[in-house]
Amino acid sequence: MARIARLPSVLLVALLPVTAIAAPQDYELDPVHTRVVFFIDHAGLSQAIGTFSGITGRLRFDPEDWRTARVEARIPIARLDMGDADWNRQMLGRQFFDAARHPEARFVSTSVEPLGDNRARVTGQLRVRDVSRQITLDVTLNALKRNPMTHRPSAGFSASGSLLRQELGLLAFPTVIGNRVDLRIEAEAIRVRDAGFDDTDDQETDR
C-alpha cells in the first residue's frame, strides 16, 4: 500500500518540465573564439583599438537562474595586439602592462543581476599589474546550443563595459592617451564533459 500511495508523487516529478529541475552546468572558455576588444582615446584624434586573445577560464551557468552564474577568466597580456609591432612592444613594457613581470590579467565575478531578455549585469574584480578594481559588464546570452562545427553543447555571450586605466596603475602619457577604456567582449564556452554527460541527450536552445 505504501508503494501505491507514493506512485502519484513519483509520476508528478517525472512530468515536471526540465527547466524546473535545471541546475548550473560547467563550461570552459574557448580561447579561439573568446576575445576582448578595447577602445581608448588617442590624442583626441581617434579611438585606438586593441585586442586580447587566447583567453581561458571557467564558467558555471544556469539559463534559468543567472544569479547562480560564476565566471573566471585569465587574459594573457602577451597576446595584446595594437595593430603595430612597435606599439605592441611599448604597451607591453614597464610603463604600461609590464608583461614580463605581470604576464596575466584576471577577472573573477562576484555577483550577477538578471535584467531579463537573456541579459544580465555581471560585477567582478579585474586584476591587472597586481592591482584589483571592481568592474561591471552588461552581458547578453546570444545562444545556448550545440556548436554546429564541434557538436559540443556551447554557450555564446557578448558583453560591454568601461574602466579607468589610471585606477589600474596604467599611468603613462596621460595627456596623449585617454583615461577611459571602453570594452567589448565576445565569448564562447564549451560544456565540460563528465562521467554523466550524454552527448545525445542535450537539447539545443536558441536565444
C-alpha positions in Angstrom: 0.0 0.0 0.0 2.9 2.4 0.8 4.3 1.9 -2.7 0.9 2.7 -4.3 0.5 5.8 -2.2 3.8 7.1 -3.4 3.0 6.5 -7.1 1.2 9.8 -7.8 4.1 11.9 -6.4 6.6 9.9 -8.4 4.5 10.5 -11.6 4.3 14.2 -10.8 8.1 14.5 -10.5 8.5 12.6 -13.8 6.1 15.0 -15.6 7.7 18.2 -14.3 9.4 20.3 -17.1 13.1 20.0 -17.4 13.6 23.7 -16.6 12.0 23.2 -13.2 14.9 20.9 -12.1 17.7 22.6 -14.2 21.0 23.0 -12.4 24.1 25.0 -13.2 26.4 23.5 -15.7 30.2 23.9 -16.1 31.8 25.3 -19.2 35.3 26.2 -20.3 36.0 29.4 -22.3 37.1 28.7 -25.8 40.3 30.6 -26.3 39.9 30.6 -30.1 36.5 32.3 -30.0 36.9 34.5 -26.9 38.4 38.0 -27.3 38.5 41.3 -25.5 38.4 44.5 -27.7 39.2 47.8 -26.1 38.9 51.4 -27.3 40.8 54.4 -25.9 41.2 58.0 -27.0 44.4 58.7 -28.9 45.3 62.4 -28.7 41.7 63.4 -29.4 42.2 62.2 -33.0 40.7 58.7 -32.9 39.8 55.8 -30.7 42.8 53.5 -30.7 41.7 49.8 -30.8 43.5 46.9 -29.1 42.6 43.3 -28.6 43.5 40.4 -26.3 43.1 36.8 -27.5 43.9 33.4 -26.1 41.7 33.9 -23.1 41.0 30.9 -20.9 38.7 30.3 -17.9 35.7 28.6 -16.4 32.0 29.4 -16.4 29.2 28.0 -14.3 25.8 28.8 -15.8 22.1 28.0 -15.5 20.0 29.9 -18.0 17.0 29.6 -15.7 18.8 31.4 -12.8 21.5 33.8 -13.8 22.1 34.7 -10.2 24.0 31.4 -9.7 26.4 32.2 -12.6 30.1 32.4 -11.9 32.9 33.2 -14.3 36.7 33.3 -14.0 38.8 34.5 -17.0 42.6 34.7 -17.4 43.9 37.1 -20.0 47.5 36.5 -21.4 48.9 40.0 -21.6 51.5 39.0 -24.2 48.6 38.4 -26.6 47.9 42.1 -26.8 47.6 43.4 -30.4 47.5 47.1 -31.1 48.0 46.6 -34.9 51.7 47.6 -34.9 54.7 45.8 -33.6 56.4 48.9 -32.1 53.3 50.0 -30.3 52.8 46.4 -29.0 56.3 46.5 -27.5 55.7 49.8 -25.9 52.3 48.8 -24.4 53.8 45.5 -23.1 56.7 47.4 -21.5 57.1 48.6 -17.9 55.3 52.0 -18.5 52.1 50.2 -19.3 51.3 46.5 -18.8 54.8 45.3 -17.7 54.1 41.9 -19.2 57.4 40.4 -18.2 56.5 40.8 -14.5 52.8 40.6 -14.8 52.0 38.2 -17.6 48.4 37.7 -16.8 45.3 39.7 -16.0 42.4 38.0 -14.3 38.6 38.6 -13.9 36.5 36.9 -11.3 32.8 37.6 -11.0 31.3 38.4 -7.6 27.6 39.0 -8.4 25.2 38.7 -11.3 22.0 40.7 -11.6 19.5 39.4 -14.1 17.9 42.0 -16.4 15.5 39.9 -18.5 15.5 39.1 -22.2 18.7 36.9 -21.8 20.6 39.8 -20.3 22.4 40.4 -17.0 24.7 42.8 -15.3 27.9 41.0 -14.1 30.1 42.6 -11.5 33.5 41.3 -10.6 37.2 42.1 -9.7 39.6 42.8 -12.5 43.3 42.3 -11.6 46.0 44.0 -13.7 49.6 44.5 -12.6 48.7 43.3 -9.1 46.0 46.0 -8.8 42.4 44.9 -8.4 39.4 47.1 -9.2 35.7 46.4 -9.5 34.2 46.4 -13.0 30.6 45.8 -14.2 29.7 44.3 -17.5 26.4 44.3 -19.4 26.1 40.7 -20.7 23.8 39.2 -23.4 23.4 35.5 -23.9 23.5 35.0 -27.7 22.8 31.3 -27.9 22.9 28.1 -25.8 23.1 25.2 -28.2 25.2 22.5 -29.8 28.1 24.0 -31.8 27.5 23.0 -35.4 31.2 22.5 -36.0 32.3 20.7 -32.9 28.9 19.2 -32.0 29.6 20.1 -28.4 27.0 21.9 -26.2 28.1 25.5 -26.1 27.2 29.0 -24.8 27.9 32.3 -26.6 27.9 35.7 -24.9 28.5 39.4 -25.8 29.5 41.9 -23.1 30.4 45.5 -22.8 31.7 47.8 -20.1 34.2 50.5 -19.3 37.0 51.3 -16.8 39.6 54.0 -16.0 43.1 52.9 -16.8 44.7 55.1 -14.1 42.8 53.2 -11.4 44.7 50.1 -12.5 48.1 51.8 -12.3 48.4 52.4 -16.1 49.5 56.0 -15.8 51.8 56.7 -18.7 51.2 59.6 -21.2 48.0 61.0 -19.6 48.0 64.0 -22.0 48.1 61.8 -25.1 46.2 58.7 -24.2 42.8 58.9 -22.6 41.8 57.6 -19.2 38.5 55.9 -20.1 38.7 52.5 -21.7 35.6 51.0 -23.4 35.4 47.3 -23.6 33.7 44.9 -25.9 33.9 41.1 -25.2 32.8 38.2 -27.4 33.0 34.8 -25.7 32.2 31.2 -26.4 32.2 28.5 -23.8 32.2 24.7 -24.2 30.3 22.4 -21.9 32.7 20.4 -19.7 32.4 16.6 -20.2 31.9 14.5 -17.1 31.0 10.9 -16.3 27.3 11.5 -16.5 27.4 13.6 -19.7 25.5 12.2 -22.7 26.1 13.9 -26.0 22.9 12.5 -27.4 20.7 13.8 -24.6 21.4 17.6 -24.9 18.7 19.9 -26.3 19.5 23.0 -28.4 18.1 26.3 -27.2 18.5 29.4 -29.4 18.4 32.7 -27.6 
